[in-house]
Amino acid sequence: MRWSWGRRGRNSVDLVVLLSFLFLSCGGDDLQIGTSDKAGLRLGKGSENLQFGVRSGGGKSGSRTVENTVVRGNIFNLRPATTRPIVAFVFVDLRDPGTFQDYSDAEVSVVGEVKEDRTFTVPHLAAGDLTVVFLLDQAGVNQDGTIDPGDPIAIFQDTTGRLKNLSGNTEVMLEDVDVTFDLAAPSTGTAVVRSEANILVSQPEHNL
């Protein structure tokens, strides 16, 4: 009896080990420990908001998309005066201004909060047409860095197309931007510079 009980106990242990091995072996791609099935950083409330950290443009298999463009600048005048955080978005090939869902690439940066140093730097942008959007974010626990419906935004006015058809290795400087948010009509805010000389675009020369 003692031998037969020990054999059953040993067989039970062997069965547990076998089942554990089969479970781990069959996990495959469905076994995710400490990971999320959402790609990249998600910004927004709901399925229709912006998602960053994902390249929707991309290149062909085996190629590498150049994403070395950087947009820098500073806010000179801000209306209305506020202590709420401001976020700078740069979209590449934005096809639906207002809803901000259809674009090739996008990056984001928080603007400096000190009045004398409201600077921003948005790197790692791909080639294409750039659209710069400023968001007046919520404060405190409601700050989410998200363009939600009804949030005050200001779109940079590139009246002469200086930010169009840029390479993936361009440096853009927007000096002394005047940003005006319209709290009564949140989607109609504007961002402008005093002259075209405040828009500096530097692209490397291509050898022909």
N, C-alpha and C positions, 0 to 999 in steps of 0.2 A: 504494500500500500504506500509506504513512504517513497519507494522508487517511482511508482507510477504517478504520485502527486508531484514529485520533483520534475518528472518529465513533462507533465502537463504545464507546470509553471514555466519551465524553460521554453516549451513550445509557444506559450502565450507571449513571453518576452520576444521571442523570434518573430512572432506574427506582428507585434507592435512595431518592431524595427523595420520589418518589410513594408508595412503600410506607410510608415513615415518616409521611407526612401521613395516609394511610389508617389506620395503626395508632393514631395519636393521636386521629383523628376518631372512631373506632369505640370508643374506650375507654369513654365514657359514664360511668355510675355505677360500672362495674366497675373503673375506674382509680382506685386510692387510693394516693397517695404520702404516706408519713409519717403515716398514720392507722390506726386500728384499727376492725374491724367490731364490736367490743363497745361497747355504749352505756354511757357513764358509768363510774364507778369500781366495779370488781367486788371484793367482799369475800367470800372463801371459797375452799375447795378443792373444785372439782367443780361440776357444773351445778346443784346444788340449794341452793347457799348464797346468802347475801344479796347483792343488787346495789343500790348506791346511785348517786345521780346521775341516776336515771330516775324519772319520775313515772308511776306506774301508774294513779293516779286520774284526773288531768287534767280538762279541761273540754270543752265542745262546741267545735266548730270556730269560730274567730273570737272565743272567749271567753278570759279569762285567769284561772286559778285563783289565789285569794289565798292566799299562803303566807308570812304574816308572823308567825305564832306563834313564840315563843321560850321555851325552858325553861332556866332557870338554877338553880344550886344549889351546895351544898357537902356533902362527906362529913365528918361529925363523928367518928364512930367506925368503925373498919375492923377486921373480924375475919375470919380471923386476921391478925395483923400481917404485912405483906409489903412488899417493894420492887418487886414486879412491877407493870407498868402496868395501869391500869384504864380501861376505855372505857365511855362512857355512850351508849346507844342510845335513841332515842325513836321509837316506831311510832305511826302514825295508823290507827285502825280495824283493829287486829291481830285476825285471826280464828283464828289457830292458835298460841297461846302454847306454846312448847316447840320447835316446828320453825321458826317465824319465816319463813314463806314466803308467807303470804297477808295482805297489808296494802295500804292505799291510799297511804301515804307513809311515809318513814322518813329520819331524819338521824342523824348520829353525831358524837361529840366525845370527844377524849382528856381524861381528868380530870387536873388538875394533880398533879404527882408530889411536890411538897413537902408534908410532913405538915401544916404550918400553912396551906396554901393548896390544899387538894384541891377546887378549884372546877371547874365545867363549865358550858358554854353551848352549847345545841343550837338553832340558829335555822332559819328557812325551813320551818316546818311548816304543813301545810294544816289545814283545819277537820276536827273529828271527835273521836273518843275517843282519848286518849293513853295509851300504855303505856311506862313507863320501865324499861329493863333495863340493869344493870351487868354488865360482863364483866371477869373477872380474866384478863388476857391473859398469853401466854407472854412470857418475857424474852429479851433479846438478839436473835440472828438468827431466833429462832422467833416473835418478835412479829409478828402479822399483822392485828390489829384485826378479827378474825373470830370469829363465834359458830360454832364447829365442834362436832360431837357430842362430849360428854364434857367440854367446857370449863365451868369454874365460872361460873355466872351468879347474879344476885340480881335479882328482880323487885320493883319498888316496889309496896308495898301501899296502894292507893288505896281504903280501906275504905268511905269515904262518897261516892265517885264525884265528887270535886272535879275530876277531869281528864276528865270525860265531856262530850260534846256542846259542845265549845269552838268558838268562831269561828276563822277563819283569821287573826285579828289580836289574839291574846291573849298576855299576858305571865304566865308561871308562874314562881314562885320556890319552890324546895324547900329550906328552911333546916335545916341540921344533920341530914343523913340518916345513920342508922346502917345500915351495910352489913355483912351477914354472909354469907360464902361457906362452903358446906359441901363440903369437898374429898372427903368420903366419898360424898356424893350430890350431884354437881355441879349438877344442875338444880333443886335445892330451896332455894337461897340466898334470903335476904330482904333487903329494904331498907325501913326504916320511919322515920317521924318521931315525936317524943315526943308531939306533940299536933297537932290539926287547925290550930292557929294557925301552925304551921310551913309550911303549904301556902297560899301567897298566889297568888290568881288574879285578874288584872285584865283585864276585857274592856271595850271601848268601848261606851258607851251608844248605842243606835240610836234615831234620831228616828222616832216613829210618825206 
